């Protein structure tokens, strides 16, 4: 399997890991899925969606014989809101923070076929889409993770 989708699958699998197997106990129920385009009909967003999307790769030298690959993966958190109240938004901002902290805390992601991707950083800028909230009453937040593979 290609490296970038392999890493995205590892992120989705980590998010779906049951708490009794080392996963997290989330404040809201969801099943993360990998996709290349995280677009849904508004009716589909009545249910909380967490989508893992491959984003990019940067290649550089790690040593004379090893390459360093910094892979970016987006984790989108989306849901249509009933009222767009502070309480609804606060809960989803909190869930987004939970996901970011959980993935940072894991640090290592085992890849299918062998190898490991290491967490480097997470960005969440902006913390939500004001346009989606104002125009669609939909919460949309994107975490951009950078994971490193050296081989």
Buried (B, 14 or more C-beta within 10 A) or exposed (E): EEBBBBBBBBBBBBBBBEEEEEBBEBEEEBEBBBBEEBEBEEEEBEEBBBBBBBBEBEEEEEEEEEEBBBBBBBBBBBBBBEEBEEEBBEBBBEBBBBBBEBBEEBEEBEBEEEBBBBBBEBEBEEBBBEEBBEEBBBBBBBBBBBBBBBE
